[in-house]
């Protein structure tokens, strides 16, 4: 009556063994390591480089616990952080500018476990330590930048339609188009309304000119602000992930929207917070404009209308037109390299189809004039523009290939390429909150979390054995398998464990033991009704299953809702809860029934059972 077929016992045994294998990596912990990766795509990371790294460490008398080639990077593991820091400095110096050496943490688990993808869970910021930064997007700047783009588009559209106009200027978030007569303004207004649905137009006469004032409609402002936030989210993700790919040691960054204009950035395990702040705080955007060589200008003098003054890398001033030909949004790639003529460090840019066409037209129409390539970066809350290079246009340039060069080091070229390749921020971001969680605090949180879990497990064990005797022991064993399977499932899923996740583990244990309590009480009830022990065991499991299933399904629905609609720690809790429900159903029903069958199922004439 109470026997499983052999295949079911084998299935349970296989599941438990798999859970054990995929749980074990979490008990080995992490070791400090140096991660080495090529900065450029044409540089190889292979066995020869691995042997070179080992040779450099051997000459410096620095012992590495392990060194492995993983994909496009080399990870060298050390016994302590002091050796790690010394090795990073030496390797960076000896390998040169072609490679990046960054700090990292890697699992201590044996290599054969990594071969079957048995990896430890990621630890969240509160358990591993790291940096938490809350940024706010400068939405007025996003709107102003949009209107600057509209100004250029309006100029191009009116030119293409052969509609005469006296000039186009922008003041904040208002673009003014000046016409010499009402008829031209009327034609221009019709064209603009057809072509640009997001603009609100108002006519005005001033100083003998017919003005058309363009502002953004309310719904267009909302769209622009939302697009700016989403673009900044994507850009920051790309920027930090590119830094990860460059061997800086960042792992599992969490970058999420908070509210209408804020972005939360969490990087667990980071050992260099200044790097993250630099990546976030620096807003690198590219603009291509024409140099105004027609108007004389002396430093401190009056700036002609429609121009701006910038400094180049030599410190001299340059008069540049406000009209923007191209922005960094038209970039598809940016790679560091060298100037073919001077052999100086440079950044090679690739433009998309629209950008290549605009650049071709601009160079064709301005042969003999100078074109300025400006790099804008926000540092310490101030947007600073700098002329990187201002070459003279000798001929039409097509193909969408552009080069930035001029008095930059290889490191500056690599950093500029990284920022541009990651995409331009739609609007500057301000760091409004910063918290750093030290590794010692994370270790203390882990210790407290596990101690509380084990104390709760021990208390449940004492109660269940004292109250249900042998069936209580079976319940405790199934509870242990539930914990094993849950940790194994989280490791396979490569979930990020946080303090709320540890709370979810504790909750799962309580729910799992509740299922066994229901089963045990059902068996007791059947025995009190005079049913034979074998029949009572069978009826207890069968009749309790419906109640257990109902309670777990309703809890799973709530957990799934948290998973779908929650963010951050709430999602972490929901993942543990949903996986815990699945493992608790398996352990409290299948595993405990298998153990009871092995203990009592072979006895044909069972007189009594130890259930208290």
C-alpha distance (Angstrom), angle and dihedral (degrees) to the residues before:
residue distance angle dihedral
X1 . . .
X2 3.80 . .
X3 3.79 102.1 .
X4 3.79 131.3 113.0
X5 3.80 120.9 -145.6
X6 3.79 114.7 -105.5
X7 3.81 94.1 -106.5
X8 3.80 91.1 59.5
X9 3.82 92.4 52.7
X10 3.81 89.2 48.5
X11 3.79 90.9 49.1
X12 3.81 91.4 52.1
X13 3.81 91.3 46.7
X14 3.81 92.6 49.1
X15 3.82 91.3 48.6
X16 3.80 92.1 50.5
X17 3.81 92.4 48.2
X18 3.80 91.0 49.4
X19 3.80 90.0 48.6
X20 3.80 90.1 51.0
X21 3.82 93.5 49.8
X22 3.80 94.1 48.6
X23 3.81 92.4 43.7
X24 3.80 96.0 52.2
X25 3.85 97.3 74.0
X26 3.81 89.0 66.1
X27 3.80 91.1 63.9
X28 3.80 95.9 56.0
X29 3.80 94.2 64.4
X30 3.81 127.0 -155.7
X31 3.77 132.3 -63.1
X32 3.83 130.0 -151.2
X33 3.79 111.4 -102.8
X34 3.79 143.9 172.5
X35 3.80 116.5 -126.9
X36 3.80 117.4 -154.3
X37 3.78 122.7 -163.5
X38 3.80 136.8 163.0
X39 3.79 116.4 -102.2
X40 3.79 93.4 -151.5
X41 3.79 130.4 51.1
X42 3.81 94.2 -128.1
X43 3.82 93.1 57.1
X44 3.81 114.7 93.4
X45 3.77 126.8 -136.3
X46 3.80 105.5 -158.2
X47 3.80 145.0 133.7
X48 3.80 91.0 -71.9
X49 3.80 90.2 59.5
X50 3.81 89.9 46.2
X51 3.82 90.5 55.0
X52 3.80 89.7 46.8
X53 3.82 90.5 52.8
X54 3.79 91.4 49.9
X55 3.80 89.6 48.9
X56 3.82 92.3 51.9
X57 3.81 90.8 49.9
X58 3.81 91.5 46.6
X59 3.80 92.3 52.5
X60 3.81 89.5 49.7
X61 3.83 89.9 48.6
X62 3.80 92.2 -123.2
X63 3.79 113.4 146.5
X64 3.80 117.6 -141.2
X65 3.81 119.7 -157.8
X66 3.80 90.8 -151.4
X67 3.79 140.4 -12.3
X68 3.79 121.3 -162.0
X69 3.79 137.1 176.7
X70 3.80 107.9 -132.8
X71 3.78 115.4 178.6
X72 3.81 108.3 -61.8
X73 3.78 96.6 -10.9
X74 3.79 141.9 63.3
X75 3.79 119.9 -136.5
X76 3.80 119.0 -160.8
X77 3.80 115.7 -167.9
X78 3.82 123.7 -151.3
X79 3.77 136.4 -170.9
X80 3.82 97.2 -122.8
X81 3.79 141.8 11.8
X82 3.81 94.8 -109.9
X83 3.80 91.1 62.4
X84 3.79 89.5 42.9
X85 3.81 93.1 56.1
X86 3.81 93.2 46.2
X87 3.80 91.1 48.7
X88 3.82 92.5 49.8
X89 3.80 93.0 54.1
X90 3.81 93.8 45.6
X91 3.82 94.9 45.5
X92 3.80 92.9 47.5
X93 3.79 89.9 51.3
X94 3.81 96.4 45.3
X95 3.82 98.5 41.0
X96 3.81 94.0 50.4
X97 3.78 132.0 -149.7
X98 3.80 95.4 -43.5
X99 3.81 92.4 75.2
X100 3.78 135.5 48.0
X101 3.80 122.0 -142.1
X102 3.80 113.9 -161.1
X103 3.77 137.0 173.9
X104 3.78 117.8 -105.2
X105 3.79 144.1 159.9
X106 3.81 118.5 -126.4
X107 3.82 131.7 -176.9
X108 3.80 118.6 -92.8
X109 3.81 91.0 -146.1
X110 3.84 118.3 124.3
X111 3.78 118.7 -86.8
X112 3.82 94.0 -114.7
X113 3.80 89.4 63.0
X114 3.79 91.5 54.7
X115 3.80 87.2 49.5
X116 3.81 90.7 63.7
X117 3.83 91.4 39.9
X118 3.80 92.6 -107.0
X119 3.80 97.0 154.2
X120 3.79 131.8 160.8
X121 3.78 122.8 -105.7
X122 3.76 117.5 -93.6
X123 3.77 113.3 -108.6
X124 3.77 119.8 -134.2
X125 3.76 128.0 -127.1
X126 3.81 93.9 -89.5
X127 3.82 92.4 53.5
X128 3.78 103.6 34.9
X129 3.77 101.1 30.7
X130 3.78 124.3 -125.2
X131 3.76 140.1 131.4
X132 3.80 132.0 -50.5
X133 3.80 118.3 -164.4
X134 3.79 128.9 179.0
X135 3.80 114.5 -159.7
X136 3.79 132.1 -171.8
X137 3.80 122.9 -147.0
X138 3.82 115.7 -129.8
X139 3.81 97.1 -126.7
X140 3.86 96.3 -179.7
X141 3.81 87.8 58.9
X142 3.81 90.0 51.7
X143 3.81 90.7 53.4
X144 3.81 92.1 45.9
X145 3.80 91.1 49.7
X146 3.80 90.1 50.3
X147 3.79 91.3 52.8
X148 3.80 89.9 49.1
X149 3.80 87.7 56.1
X150 3.79 90.8 47.8
X151 3.82 89.8 52.6
X152 3.80 90.8 58.0
X153 3.81 92.5 44.0
X154 3.82 91.7 50.0
X155 3.78 90.7 50.6
X156 3.80 91.2 50.9
X157 3.82 94.0 44.9
X158 3.81 95.0 50.1
X159 3.80 89.7 46.4
X160 3.81 92.1 51.1
X161 3.83 92.0 48.8
X162 3.84 92.4 48.0
X163 3.80 92.7 -123.0
X164 3.83 109.9 153.4
X165 3.80 116.9 -128.9
X166 3.78 133.7 170.9
X167 3.78 97.4 -136.8
X168 3.81 147.7 -49.2
X169 3.79 124.0 -123.5
X170 3.79 135.9 169.2
X171 3.79 127.5 -140.8
X172 3.78 110.0 -175.5
X173 3.79 107.5 -57.1
X174 3.80 94.9 -13.9
X175 3.81 123.5 89.9
X176 3.81 115.7 -159.7
X177 3.81 119.5 -157.6
X178 3.84 112.7 -165.0
X179 3.82 121.9 -151.5
X180 3.81 130.2 -177.9
X181 3.80 96.2 -139.8
X182 3.79 139.9 23.2
X183 3.82 93.5 -115.9
X184 3.81 92.9 59.1
X185 3.80 90.3 46.4
X186 3.81 90.8 51.7
X187 3.82 92.0 51.1
X188 3.80 90.9 45.8
X189 3.79 91.8 49.5
X190 3.81 91.7 52.3
X191 3.80 92.2 50.0
X192 3.81 93.5 46.6
X193 3.81 92.6 48.9
X194 3.78 90.8 51.8
X195 3.80 95.3 45.3
X196 3.82 103.5 34.6
X197 3.81 112.5 41.6
X198 3.81 93.6 171.2
X199 3.80 95.1 65.0
X200 3.79 126.5 91.3
X201 3.83 110.8 -149.3
X202 3.81 129.0 -153.8
X203 3.80 126.0 -179.9
X204 3.78 122.9 -137.7
X205 3.81 138.3 168.3
X206 3.78 118.8 -141.9
X207 3.82 132.9 161.2
X208 3.76 93.7 -8.7
X209 3.81 92.1 -53.6
X210 3.77 128.9 111.7
X211 3.81 109.2 -129.4
X212 3.78 130.5 -161.6
X213 3.82 111.2 -162.8
X214 3.81 115.1 -158.0
X215 3.80 123.9 -163.2
X216 3.80 132.8 165.0
X217 3.78 119.3 -91.9
X218 3.81 115.6 -120.5
X219 3.80 93.9 -109.3
X220 3.80 89.9 48.0
X221 3.81 90.5 52.4
X222 3.81 89.8 53.5
X223 3.81 90.4 49.0
X224 3.81 92.6 48.7
X225 3.79 92.8 48.5
X226 3.80 92.7 48.5
X227 3.81 90.9 46.7
X228 3.81 90.2 49.4
X229 3.79 91.4 52.4
X230 3.82 92.9 47.7
X231 3.80 92.4 46.5
X232 3.80 91.1 49.8
X233 3.81 89.5 50.1
X234 3.79 90.9 52.4
X235 3.80 93.2 43.0
X236 3.79 94.3 50.4
X237 3.80 90.7 47.2
X238 3.81 90.7 50.9
X239 3.78 92.3 44.0
X240 3.80 95.0 51.6
X241 3.81 93.2 40.0
X242 3.81 89.6 51.2
X243 3.79 88.0 51.9
X244 3.81 87.7 51.7
X245 3.79 89.9 51.4
X246 3.80 89.2 51.2
X247 3.78 91.3 63.3
X248 3.79 100.7 -102.0
X249 3.80 94.0 136.0
X250 3.80 100.0 -116.9
X251 3.79 112.5 150.0
X252 3.79 132.0 -169.0
X253 3.82 98.9 -12.9
X254 3.80 114.3 -162.5
X255 3.82 113.2 -145.7
X256 3.80 114.8 173.9
X257 3.77 140.9 160.1
X258 3.79 118.0 -107.0
X259 3.77 116.6 -170.1
X260 3.79 123.4 -34.8
X261 3.80 99.9 -47.8
X262 3.80 110.1 14.4
X263 3.80 134.8 91.6
X264 3.81 125.8 -161.0
X265 3.81 117.7 -148.8
X266 3.79 121.6 -169.3
X267 3.79 123.5 176.4
X268 3.83 112.1 -176.9
X269 3.78 118.0 -153.1
X270 3.80 95.8 13.3
X271 3.80 112.2 153.6
X272 3.79 96.7 -172.2
X273 3.84 110.5 53.6
X274 3.81 91.7 171.9
X275 3.81 89.9 67.2
X276 3.82 92.7 56.5
X277 3.80 92.7 46.1
X278 3.79 89.8 50.8
X279 3.81 92.6 50.3
X280 3.80 91.6 48.0
X281 3.78 99.0 39.2
X282 3.77 96.7 46.9
X283 3.78 113.2 82.4
X284 3.78 107.0 -166.7
X285 3.78 113.6 -171.4
X286 3.76 128.1 162.8
X287 3.79 127.8 -139.2
X288 3.78 130.2 -179.1
X289 3.82 115.4 -152.7
X290 3.78 138.3 158.6
X291 3.81 121.7 -102.1
X292 3.82 114.3 -122.2
X293 3.80 104.1 -132.2
X294 3.80 92.6 156.3
X295 3.80 97.2 76.6
X296 3.80 120.5 59.5
X297 3.79 114.2 -127.4
X298 3.79 134.3 -177.0
X299 3.84 123.3 -167.7
X300 3.78 108.7 -88.9
X301 3.79 93.1 19.6
X302 3.78 130.6 119.0
X303 3.80 114.0 -68.1
X304 3.82 111.5 -132.8
X305 3.79 117.6 -116.6
X306 3.81 111.9 -86.2
X307 3.81 94.0 21.6
X308 3.81 137.1 100.6
X309 3.77 132.2 -161.4
X310 3.81 121.9 -125.8
X311 3.77 134.9 169.5
X312 3.76 124.3 -125.1
X313 3.80 125.3 -143.0
X314 3.78 91.3 -88.0
X315 3.81 89.9 60.2
X316 3.81 95.2 -112.5
X317 3.82 121.0 130.0
X318 3.77 124.7 -112.8
X319 3.79 130.2 -166.6
X320 3.81 109.2 -133.3
X321 3.80 129.4 -178.5
X322 3.82 117.5 -114.8
X323 3.78 92.4 -134.5
X324 3.82 108.3 103.3
X325 3.80 117.6 -142.8
X326 3.80 97.1 -176.3
X327 3.80 138.2 0.6
X328 3.78 132.6 -158.7
X329 3.79 89.8 -97.1
X330 3.81 87.8 81.7
X331 3.81 92.3 59.3
X332 3.79 118.6 110.0
X333 3.81 97.3 174.8
X334 3.79 141.9 5.1
X335 3.80 122.8 -169.5
X336 3.81 131.7 175.2
X337 3.77 116.9 -120.8
X338 3.79 142.0 126.1
X339 3.80 136.5 -72.9
X340 3.81 108.2 -104.3
X341 3.82 93.2 -141.2
X342 3.81 104.4 39.2
X343 3.83 98.7 22.4
X344 3.81 88.9 -133.4
X345 3.82 121.1 143.1
X346 3.80 112.0 -86.2
X347 3.80 143.0 167.2
X348 3.80 117.8 -120.6
X349 3.81 114.8 -149.7
X350 3.78 130.5 -162.5
X351 3.82 119.1 -157.9
X352 3.78 128.4 -153.0
X353 3.82 121.8 -117.3
X354 3.80 95.8 -86.5
X355 3.79 92.7 44.5
X356 3.80 92.7 47.8
X357 3.81 90.5 51.7
X358 3.81 93.3 48.5
X359 3.79 91.3 47.5
X360 3.79 91.1 49.1
X361 3.81 92.4 51.4
X362 3.81 92.5 45.5
X363 3.80 93.4 51.6
X364 3.82 91.6 44.5
X365 3.81 92.9 53.4
X366 3.81 95.5 43.3
X367 3.80 105.3 45.6
X368 3.80 108.9 156.5
X369 3.80 93.7 24.4
X370 3.78 129.3 100.4
X371 3.79 123.7 -106.3
X372 3.81 120.2 -156.1
X373 3.80 123.0 -146.6
X374 3.79 107.6 -158.6
X375 3.79 128.4 -166.2
X376 3.80 116.6 -155.9
X377 3.78 119.5 -159.8
X378 3.78 130.4 173.9
X379 3.77 111.6 -137.0
X380 3.80 124.9 171.9
X381 3.78 91.2 -7.3
X382 3.84 94.5 -54.7
X383 3.79 124.8 108.0
X384 3.78 109.2 -134.3
X385 3.78 125.0 -171.3
X386 3.77 123.1 -158.7
X387 3.79 131.7 -175.8
X388 3.79 104.5 -125.7
X389 3.77 94.7 -177.2
X390 3.82 136.9 -11.2
X391 3.80 108.2 -167.5
X392 3.79 124.7 177.9
X393 3.79 114.6 -110.5
X394 3.79 108.3 -120.3
X395 3.78 98.0 171.9
X396 3.78 144.4 -6.5
X397 3.83 110.9 -66.2
X398 3.79 118.2 -150.0
X399 3.79 135.8 164.1
X400 3.78 96.8 68.8
X401 3.83 95.7 -99.3
X402 3.83 116.4 133.0
X403 3.79 131.2 171.9
X404 3.81 129.3 -150.3
X405 3.78 115.2 -159.7
X406 3.74 139.6 147.6
X407 3.79 132.5 116.4
X408 3.81 98.4 -21.4
X409 3.78 130.6 133.3
X410 3.80 124.5 -128.7
X411 3.80 89.1 -104.8
X412 3.81 92.0 52.2
X413 3.80 90.6 47.9
X414 3.81 91.1 51.1
X415 3.80 92.8 47.7
X416 3.81 93.2 46.2
X417 3.80 90.9 49.0
X418 3.81 90.6 49.4
X419 3.79 93.1 52.2
X420 3.80 93.8 45.1
X421 3.81 94.5 42.4
X422 3.80 90.5 52.1
X423 3.78 89.1 58.8
X424 3.75 133.0 -103.5
X425 3.77 120.1 -77.1
X426 3.79 109.2 -113.7
X427 3.80 88.1 -138.9
X428 3.81 135.4 2.0
X429 3.80 118.7 -89.0
X430 3.80 127.9 -142.1
X431 3.80 123.1 -150.8
X432 3.81 103.5 -127.5
X433 3.81 98.6 168.8
X434 3.78 134.3 21.5
X435 3.80 130.0 -178.3
X436 3.76 128.8 175.6
X437 3.81 119.8 -159.4
X438 3.77 112.8 -159.1
X439 3.82 122.1 -137.2
X440 3.81 90.5 -118.1
X441 3.80 91.4 58.4
X442 3.80 89.8 48.1
X443 3.79 90.7 50.6
X444 3.80 89.6 49.7
X445 3.82 90.2 51.4
X446 3.81 90.5 50.8
X447 3.79 91.1 49.2
X448 3.78 93.3 49.0
X449 3.79 92.6 45.1
X450 3.79 94.8 50.9
X451 3.78 93.1 42.4
X452 3.80 91.2 53.2
X453 3.82 90.3 47.6
X454 3.80 93.2 50.1
X455 3.80 92.5 44.7
X456 3.79 89.7 52.3
X457 3.81 90.3 46.6
X458 3.83 90.9 50.8
X459 3.81 92.2 49.2
X460 3.81 91.1 49.9
X461 3.82 89.6 48.4
X462 3.80 93.5 53.6
X463 3.79 93.2 46.8
X464 3.82 96.3 45.9
X465 3.81 95.2 47.3
X466 3.81 92.5 45.3
X467 3.81 93.9 46.6
X468 3.83 103.0 35.4
X469 3.81 101.5 22.5
X470 3.84 110.3 -163.7
X471 3.78 93.2 7.0
X472 3.81 88.0 49.5
X473 3.80 89.2 54.4
X474 3.79 89.8 50.9
X475 3.81 89.4 49.8
X476 3.81 91.1 52.2
X477 3.83 91.9 49.4
X478 3.80 90.9 50.4
X479 3.81 88.8 47.6
X480 3.81 89.2 54.3
X481 3.80 90.9 51.1
X482 3.81 88.7 49.7
X483 3.81 90.4 56.1
X484 3.80 90.1 46.6
X485 3.80 93.4 50.5
X486 3.80 93.3 44.4
X487 3.81 93.9 53.7
X488 3.80 89.6 44.3
X489 3.82 91.7 51.0
X490 3.81 91.6 48.9
X491 3.80 89.4 50.6
X492 3.81 93.1 49.6
X493 3.80 90.0 48.7
X494 3.83 89.4 47.2
X495 3.79 88.5 -132.9
X496 3.80 120.9 177.3
X497 3.80 110.7 -115.4
X498 3.81 116.8 -145.6
X499 3.79 134.7 167.2
X500 3.83 91.2 -89.1
X501 3.81 86.4 51.0
X502 3.81 90.1 54.8
X503 3.79 87.5 50.8
X504 3.80 86.9 53.1
X505 3.82 89.8 54.0
X506 3.81 90.4 52.5
X507 3.81 90.4 48.4
X508 3.81 90.5 49.1
X509 3.80 90.8 54.5
X510 3.80 90.1 52.8
X511 3.80 92.2 48.8
X512 3.81 92.4 46.9
X513 3.79 94.0 51.5
X514 3.79 89.2 46.6
X515 3.82 88.4 61.6
X516 3.81 90.7 53.5
X517 3.81 90.5 48.1
X518 3.81 89.1 55.4
X519 3.82 90.9 50.2
X520 3.80 93.6 47.1
X521 3.79 93.1 48.1
X522 3.80 90.5 49.5
X523 3.83 90.5 53.2
X524 3.81 90.0 48.5
X525 3.79 90.7 50.8
X526 3.81 92.1 51.1
X527 3.80 91.0 49.2
X528 3.80 91.0 51.0
X529 3.80 88.4 52.9
X530 3.80 89.4 59.2
X531 3.79 98.4 -104.3
X532 3.79 116.8 149.8
X533 3.84 115.6 -100.6
X534 3.82 94.7 -110.7
X535 3.80 91.9 48.5
X536 3.82 90.5 44.7
X537 3.81 91.6 54.5
X538 3.79 91.5 48.6
X539 3.80 93.9 46.5
X540 3.81 93.1 43.4
X541 3.80 93.9 57.5
X542 3.81 94.6 40.7
X543 3.80 97.0 48.0
X544 3.80 95.6 41.5
X545 3.80 92.3 51.3
X546 3.82 94.2 74.8
X547 3.80 92.6 52.7
X548 3.82 91.8 45.3
X549 3.80 91.5 49.3
X550 3.82 93.4 49.1
X551 3.80 94.2 49.7
X552 3.81 93.1 46.3
X553 3.81 94.2 46.6
X554 3.81 92.5 52.2
X555 3.81 90.6 47.9
X556 3.81 90.4 47.2
X557 3.81 90.4 53.7
X558 3.80 90.2 54.2
X559 3.81 91.1 45.8
X560 3.81 91.7 48.7
X561 3.81 90.1 52.2
X562 3.82 89.5 52.9
X563 3.80 89.3 48.6
X564 3.81 94.0 51.4
X565 3.79 100.7 39.9
X566 3.81 102.0 25.7
X567 3.79 128.0 86.7
X568 3.79 136.5 -152.8
X569 3.81 114.9 -15.5
X570 3.82 91.6 7.6
X571 3.80 90.1 59.7
X572 3.80 90.5 47.1
X573 3.79 90.2 54.2
X574 3.82 90.8 47.0
X575 3.82 93.3 51.8
X576 3.80 91.6 53.2
X577 3.80 91.6 44.7
X578 3.83 94.8 50.8
X579 3.81 93.9 45.5
X580 3.81 89.8 44.2
X581 3.80 91.4 55.8
X582 3.81 90.7 54.5
X583 3.81 94.0 47.4
X584 3.81 93.0 44.2
X585 3.82 91.3 53.4
X586 3.80 89.1 52.1
X587 3.80 96.5 45.3
X588 3.81 101.4 38.3
X589 3.80 94.1 47.2
X590 3.81 110.6 24.5
X591 3.81 101.8 27.9
X592 3.81 96.6 41.3
X593 3.84 91.2 45.1
X594 3.82 89.7 50.5
X595 3.81 91.3 52.2
X596 3.81 92.6 47.3
X597 3.81 89.7 48.4
X598 3.80 90.9 52.1
X599 3.82 91.8 49.3
X600 3.82 101.8 40.2
X601 3.79 107.9 7.3
X602 3.81 97.2 83.0
X603 3.82 93.2 59.2
X604 3.78 109.8 92.6
X605 3.81 94.1 -169.5
X606 3.80 105.3 38.3
X607 3.81 111.2 179.5
X608 3.81 99.4 -173.3
X609 3.77 144.2 -14.9
X610 3.83 131.0 -137.7
X611 3.78 101.6 -114.4
X612 3.79 101.7 127.7
